[in-house]
Amino acid sequence: MNDKLSDWISNELQRRGWSQREVARRGGISHSTVSDVLSGQRTPTADFCIAIANAFGTSRADVLTRAGILPDVESHNVRQLTHLFDQLSTEDQTAILIMVRALAREKGTDGENE
């Protein structure tokens, strides 16, 4: 069973006040498929994830990642950056932080408090 996807779908249903039948209808899939995936009786397929993404109006990649079908690239990138950053000297780390903060400001985000 894919708890990460099942928990997310269940939370989305609750947040939106939808039933399993409603998300199935909106996604163009059967209610039994939704029920089976949420109960762990069926493994979510890519088609199922795309249907759920369409029903919720959310990113297909996000749902596919939650299902474990696509790798979690963001987490991988963060781990890789952290590993590389830790290999640098304190002076180089400071220089990198200055550059990243300047880039964040240039892009309209504020990295000062993070």
N, C-alpha and C positions, 0 to 999 in steps of 0.2 A: 504494500500500500504506500502511496505517496502522501505522507502526512502534510508536507509543506503545501502541496497543491490543494488537497482536500480541506485543510484548515482555512486556506485563503478563500476558496470557493464558499465554504460555509459562512465565513465572516462577511463576505460580499453579499451573500443572500440575506443574511440577517440585517446588515447595514441598509440594504435597499428595500427590505420588506418583501422579498420575492420568495416564492416557493421553488422547489426543484423543478416542478412542472413549468414554471414561468421561464426559468433560465433555459430549460430544454426547448421550449417553444421559440424563444427569441434566438436561440442558437441553431435551430433547425435539426435538433437531434432528439432521440427518444428519451422519455423520462426514465426508463429503466437503465439506459446507459449512464445517465447522470447519477442515479441512485447506486448503481453497481460500482462506479468509480469512487464515489464518496464513501461507500462502505468498505472499499478495498477488495471487492470481488472481481474487479476488472482493472487492468492497468490502463492508464490514460494514453491514448494514441495522439499523434500529431494532429489528426483531423479533429479529435475531441477537443484538444487545446485551442485550435483555431476557432471552433464553434463557440467555445466558452468566451474567448477573447472578443469575438463578434457580438455575442450576447451582452457582455458587459461594456462593450465599446472601449476596450483597453488594448494595449500592445500585445500582438501575437507573440513576439519574442519574450515578453515578460511571462506570459502563461507557459510557454514552452520551457523556459528556464526553471520556473517553479516546479514543473513536472519532471525535470531532470533530463529532458530531451535535448535541450541546448545547454552548453556549458555556461556557468555563471562567470562571464568574461569580466564583469566589473570587479567581483571579488578577487579573481585571479590577478587582475591588473593592480589592485590595491596591495595584495600580498607581495607581488613582484616589486612594486615601488618601495614598499616598506623595507623589504630585504635589501634592495640596492641602496636606499637611503642610509640604512644602518651600517653599510660598509664604508661610508664616507667619513672623512675627518669632521670634527666639530665645525671648523671653519667652512668647509665645503657645504655642510648641512645648512649653515646660516646663509651662505650665498644662494643656495637653492631655494630656501624659504623666501628670501627677498625677491628673487625672480618670480616665483610662483605667486606671491602676493601682488606683485606689480601686474602680472598677467591677469590675475583675477579681477583686479580693479579695472583694468583695460576692458575686460569682458563684461563688466557691470556687476560682478559679485564681490563680496568683501571677505577675504580670507583671513583678516586680522584676528578674528575671535576664535579661530579653530586651532 
